[in-house]
């Protein structure tokens, strides 16, 4: 897994910093497309991203 800041993750995924923050805090459901983007950038599976 890459060690990225939220700013770097936002830039690499194309997901805004504000949206990443709301996802991280659990205030917004993450879409499948967003999961795919985040997992791809972090080079982990979606299951790992979800903590499974």
mmCIF file of the C-alpha atoms, coordinates in Angstrom:
data_MODEL
# 
_entry.id   MODEL 
# 
loop_
_atom_site.group_PDB 
_atom_site.id 
_atom_site.type_symbol 
_atom_site.label_atom_id 
_atom_site.label_alt_id 
_atom_site.label_comp_id 
_atom_site.label_asym_id 
_atom_site.label_entity_id 
_atom_site.label_seq_id 
_atom_site.pdbx_PDB_ins_code 
_atom_site.Cartn_x 
_atom_site.Cartn_y 
_atom_site.Cartn_z 
_atom_site.occupancy 
_atom_site.B_iso_or_equiv 
_atom_site.pdbx_formal_charge 
_atom_site.auth_seq_id 
_atom_site.auth_comp_id 
_atom_site.auth_asym_id 
_atom_site.auth_atom_id 
_atom_site.pdbx_PDB_model_num 
ATOM 1  C CA . UNK A 1 1  ? 0.000   0.000  0.000  1.00 0.00 ? 1  UNK A CA 1 
ATOM 2  C CA . UNK A 1 2  ? 1.249   3.459  -0.852 1.00 0.00 ? 2  UNK A CA 1 
ATOM 3  C CA . UNK A 1 3  ? 1.634   5.982  1.929  1.00 0.00 ? 3  UNK A CA 1 
ATOM 4  C CA . UNK A 1 4  ? -0.163  8.997  0.493  1.00 0.00 ? 4  UNK A CA 1 
ATOM 5  C CA . UNK A 1 5  ? -1.552  12.157 1.971  1.00 0.00 ? 5  UNK A CA 1 
ATOM 6  C CA . UNK A 1 6  ? -5.232  12.904 1.363  1.00 0.00 ? 6  UNK A CA 1 
ATOM 7  C CA . UNK A 1 7  ? -4.156  15.609 -1.085 1.00 0.00 ? 7  UNK A CA 1 
ATOM 8  C CA . UNK A 1 8  ? -2.070  13.114 -3.074 1.00 0.00 ? 8  UNK A CA 1 
ATOM 9  C CA . UNK A 1 9  ? -4.837  10.498 -3.003 1.00 0.00 ? 9  UNK A CA 1 
ATOM 10 C CA . UNK A 1 10 ? -7.353  13.075 -4.196 1.00 0.00 ? 10 UNK A CA 1 
ATOM 11 C CA . UNK A 1 11 ? -5.085  14.103 -7.059 1.00 0.00 ? 11 UNK A CA 1 
ATOM 12 C CA . UNK A 1 12 ? -4.338  10.527 -8.136 1.00 0.00 ? 12 UNK A CA 1 
ATOM 13 C CA . UNK A 1 13 ? -7.940  9.288  -7.918 1.00 0.00 ? 13 UNK A CA 1 
ATOM 14 C CA . UNK A 1 14 ? -9.684  12.376 -9.243 1.00 0.00 ? 14 UNK A CA 1 
ATOM 15 C CA . UNK A 1 15 ? -11.895 12.330 -6.136 1.00 0.00 ? 15 UNK A CA 1 
ATOM 16 C CA . UNK A 1 16 ? -12.110 15.682 -4.390 1.00 0.00 ? 16 UNK A CA 1 
ATOM 17 C CA . UNK A 1 17 ? -10.465 16.177 -1.033 1.00 0.00 ? 17 UNK A CA 1 
ATOM 18 C CA . UNK A 1 18 ? -13.837 17.104 0.479  1.00 0.00 ? 18 UNK A CA 1 
ATOM 19 C CA . UNK A 1 19 ? -15.443 13.874 -0.723 1.00 0.00 ? 19 UNK A CA 1 
ATOM 20 C CA . UNK A 1 20 ? -12.514 11.773 0.511  1.00 0.00 ? 20 UNK A CA 1 
ATOM 21 C CA . UNK A 1 21 ? -12.886 13.403 3.920  1.00 0.00 ? 21 UNK A CA 1 
ATOM 22 C CA . UNK A 1 22 ? -16.601 12.655 4.153  1.00 0.00 ? 22 UNK A CA 1 
ATOM 23 C CA . UNK A 1 23 ? -15.985 9.052  3.083  1.00 0.00 ? 23 UNK A CA 1 
ATOM 24 C CA . UNK A 1 24 ? -13.204 8.659  5.651  1.00 0.00 ? 24 UNK A CA 1 
ATOM 25 C CA . UNK A 1 25 ? -15.424 10.021 8.441  1.00 0.00 ? 25 UNK A CA 1 
ATOM 26 C CA . UNK A 1 26 ? -18.255 7.677  7.435  1.00 0.00 ? 26 UNK A CA 1 
ATOM 27 C CA . UNK A 1 27 ? -20.580 10.528 6.512  1.00 0.00 ? 27 UNK A CA 1 
ATOM 28 C CA . UNK A 1 28 ? -21.014 9.408  2.914  1.00 0.00 ? 28 UNK A CA 1 
ATOM 29 C CA . UNK A 1 29 ? -21.353 6.069  1.192  1.00 0.00 ? 29 UNK A CA 1 
ATOM 30 C CA . UNK A 1 30 ? -18.570 5.304  -1.226 1.00 0.00 ? 30 UNK A CA 1 
ATOM 31 C CA . UNK A 1 31 ? -19.527 4.324  -4.778 1.00 0.00 ? 31 UNK A CA 1 
ATOM 32 C CA . UNK A 1 32 ? -18.138 1.273  -6.540 1.00 0.00 ? 32 UNK A CA 1 
ATOM 33 C CA . UNK A 1 33 ? -16.282 3.551  -8.952 1.00 0.00 ? 33 UNK A CA 1 
ATOM 34 C CA . UNK A 1 34 ? -14.671 5.415  -6.048 1.00 0.00 ? 34 UNK A CA 1 
ATOM 35 C CA . UNK A 1 35 ? -13.711 2.124  -4.383 1.00 0.00 ? 35 UNK A CA 1 
ATOM 36 C CA . UNK A 1 36 ? -12.126 0.956  -7.624 1.00 0.00 ? 36 UNK A CA 1 
ATOM 37 C CA . UNK A 1 37 ? -10.158 4.193  -8.011 1.00 0.00 ? 37 UNK A CA 1 
ATOM 38 C CA . UNK A 1 38 ? -8.925  4.270  -4.418 1.00 0.00 ? 38 UNK A CA 1 
ATOM 39 C CA . UNK A 1 39 ? -7.957  0.587  -4.360 1.00 0.00 ? 39 UNK A CA 1 
ATOM 40 C CA . UNK A 1 40 ? -6.184  0.957  -7.707 1.00 0.00 ? 40 UNK A CA 1 
ATOM 41 C CA . UNK A 1 41 ? -4.119  3.926  -6.578 1.00 0.00 ? 41 UNK A CA 1 
ATOM 42 C CA . UNK A 1 42 ? -3.246  2.246  -3.269 1.00 0.00 ? 42 UNK A CA 1 
ATOM 43 C CA . UNK A 1 43 ? -2.461  -1.035 -5.085 1.00 0.00 ? 43 UNK A CA 1 
ATOM 44 C CA . UNK A 1 44 ? -4.686  -3.082 -2.774 1.00 0.00 ? 44 UNK A CA 1 
ATOM 45 C CA . UNK A 1 45 ? -7.857  -5.096 -3.249 1.00 0.00 ? 45 UNK A CA 1 
ATOM 46 C CA . UNK A 1 46 ? -11.262 -3.664 -2.451 1.00 0.00 ? 46 UNK A CA 1 
ATOM 47 C CA . UNK A 1 47 ? -11.572 -6.322 0.266  1.00 0.00 ? 47 UNK A CA 1 
ATOM 48 C CA . UNK A 1 48 ? -8.374  -5.026 1.883  1.00 0.00 ? 48 UNK A CA 1 
ATOM 49 C CA . UNK A 1 49 ? -9.641  -1.466 1.578  1.00 0.00 ? 49 UNK A CA 1 
ATOM 50 C CA . UNK A 1 50 ? -12.837 -2.455 3.374  1.00 0.00 ? 50 UNK A CA 1 
ATOM 51 C CA . UNK A 1 51 ? -10.828 -4.216 6.086  1.00 0.00 ? 51 UNK A CA 1 
ATOM 52 C CA . UNK A 1 52 ? -11.904 -7.753 5.182  1.00 0.00 ? 52 UNK A CA 1 
# 
